[in-house]
């Protein structure tokens, strides 16, 4: 038997695809899908059912319809890419500068779903390749008529401290139609619910998997105790490693002249977010890595460089209404915590003082009815002085520490919000430049570490 005859043999092809299908069923752990082996058998052996009902069967010598051929190719491509996106890998674009200079605005990433294990679809009635809203009409691209419970199948590893992580925005369950990128809960705390709805409403309520995607660095995992001391992240008493992309802002005073733009670009600064104050001869907030700081300090027209360090009492944006847990804690973005990260199976004693830390977990992420009356805490109608967590939680921060809305501003990230781990940059574009100068060729196929 020749290689071609071996490949085209129906029993060989059936055996190959049946084994792959069986391995997939074992992976997802739902044995009802074994019934699909009958479909695989019919596709290759009996051929009694026309599963590709849109595909025309031509008679010998009949001219093929190019439109039907294109339709067939498109349907196969959509099914294949959707399957790959759900279980293996998905494209993602960095929308903001919160991770500069580790990941840049305009970086297009491939995100691995199998690193931490893919989530099985919870909203099956969804338009392919559209995450949550159509780009022009902004109407929701999915239906909540059918919803499944959260379930994650086994991945290659588990989420580790200091990993880059793509996840669904925890506060993204309620979205304002006029400003969908804004944090609804922050606006309500600052301006009141009625005014927020009047100015920016109506609202859309989204399920977990249809919340917007964010990418940050996981600085603390379930069970850790995190603290930020003068801008330095400390976990379980150990300072975070000095990763090259981590940057803070500095006040840079000059001799009266601004720094050459080409020098700033060469250092890697985002000129769109850099402001020079000629009246004070300074850059009030220049975001710098350790390497960038050394280069700025060496410039001849720079007189002094002072790191911005927010201390209590905080000013904007670190008012108690903005910083999690949104109460008077004495914390700022640079001096934050200590804070324990909830872990699955762990039990905490509930008090009026620590309830703000866990209230959203109990009510929203884990779905219990919580009320406080005359100093008594009740969960699902029963008095409760303790709570046992049903999921692991994580604390995420952007590497651009002074320009990142992260866990310091919206709290813990539940495990069911985790999407995957970025693998590498497949394309990077700079929106401030015209094609082809907007392409950052040096970032092509750059790994995410």
Buried (B, 14 or more C-beta within 10 A) or exposed (E): EEEEEEEEEEEBBBEEBBEEBBEEBEBBEEEEBEEBBEEBBBBBEEEEEEEEEEBEEEEEEEEEEEEEEEBBEEEEEEEEBBEEBBBEBBEBBBBBBBBBBBBBBBBBBBBBBBBBBBBBBBBEEBEEEEBBBEEEEEEBBBEBEEBEEBBBBEBEEEBEBBBBBBBBBBBBBBBBEEBBEBBBBBBBBEBEBEEBBEEBBEBBEBBBBBBBBBBBBBBBBBBBBBBBEEBBBBBEEEEBEEBEBBBBBBBBBBEEEBBEEEEBEEBBBBEEBBEBEEEEBBBBBBBBBEBBBEBBEEBEEBEEBEBBBBEEEBEEBBBBEBBBBBEEBEBBBBBBBEBBBBBEEBEBEBEEEEBBBBBBBBBBBBEBEBEEEEEEBBBEEEEBEEBEBBBBBBBBBBBBBBBBBBBBBBBBBBBBBBBBBBBBBBBBBBEEEEEEEEBBEEBEEBEBE
